[in-house]
Amino acid sequence: MNSRPQWWKQPRLVSVVVDNPSWIIPFAKELVLSLNEHGDNAVFVDNCRNVQKGGVAFFLGCINIATNEVLKQNYRNLIVHASDLPKGRGFSPLTWQILEGDSRIPICLLEAAELVDSGPVIFREWLEFAGHELINELRAAVGESSITLCRRYLDSDSPLMGKPQIGEASTHRRRRPADSRLDIDQTLRQQFNLLRVVDNHHYPAWFEYLGCRYKITVEKF
């Protein structure tokens, strides 16, 4: 076990960073509340430039790359990413895997690095889905797992180090509204995974017919 450095002793200064209006914000704020209740000094940060100088910074759902100046503010800079790294680096890893038909989704806690999502992996856990879950249910599972991984790291006796990623890397691109388009010549069964991952408010499922566009909302009842 690594020796415990001075900055690791409670109350540790912790920043939880979400740099965009992401769905994960409520989970990030829940993490902050949990950390403060357990004796640390945690803050929620919505801009990388406002990261406090302290011990640990968790970057959740961020879309911008933190600069070296930002990373220098803390001894440990950690990211939660939902793919089996080094596969699936980049944007929307959960969505891309569901679209590929995967039902077993990995969640990694890793160290921030200059190359996106390339740092050493500290924890790698797996979520199992039945295949019927819609986007809110999928997100909730990932959000709760993210909290668990961050808490698990801080509950360690000393700051754990990750292991280098091994294997061939792949990177997902950012999804666009056009990616939520349905094909009217395919069945609902064929496109069910797409219906599972669309967001009814921000990027709903849609199709085009006879020169008009139509939006479809999806929910359980």
C-alpha positions, 0 to 999 in steps of 0.5 A, a space after each residue: 500500500 502506498 504511504 499516505 501523503 499529507 494532502 490525503 488526510 481529511 478534510 480533503 479539498 475536492 472539486 467535482 467538475 461538469 463543464 456543460 449542461 449535462 444530465 450528470 449534474 444532479 449526480 455530481 451534486 449528489 456526490 458533492 453532498 455525500 463527500 461533505 457529509 463524510 468529512 471532506 470539503 467538496 465543491 461543484 464546479 461548472 467551469 474548469 477555470 474555477 477548479 479549486 486548488 486542492 487534492 482531488 478533482 473529478 471530471 464527470 461528463 466533461 466535453 472540454 479538455 482540461 489544460 495543464 494549468 487546470 490539472 496542476 491545481 490538484 494532486 489527482 485529476 480523475 475521470 469517469 468514462 463508460 467504455 472498456 478502455 482503450 476501446 470507446 474513448 471520446 463522446 457518448 460511449 454509453 449511447 454508442 455501445 447500446 446502439 451496437 447491441 451491448 448490454 454489459 457496459 463498463 465504467 472506468 475511473 481513470 487518471 486524466 492525461 494529455 490524450 483524451 481518455 488515455 490515462 491509467 485505469 484505477 477501477 473498471 466495473 460493469 453494468 448489466 442491462 436487460 435490453 428494455 431500459 430507456 435513456 433515463 434509466 441508463 443514465 441513472 445507472 451510470 450516474 450512480 456507478 460514477 458516484 460509487 467509483 469516486 467514493 470508492 477512490 476516496 475511501 481508500 487508505 491512500 491514493 491509488 494509482 492506475 494501470 496503463 491501458 492495454 490494447 488497440 484504442 478506438 474513439 467515438 465522435 460526438 453525436 448530432 441531431 441527425 443521429 436520432 433519425 429513424 428510417 421509416 422503411 425499417 421496423 421498430 424492432 430493428 430500431 429499438 436501440 436507437 429509440 432507447 437512447 434518444 432524449 425526448 427533449 434535447 435530441 428526440 427521435 424523428 423521421 422525414 416523410 413527404 417533405 415533412 419532419 416528424 418527432 417521436 417521443 418514447 416513454 414507458 407507461 
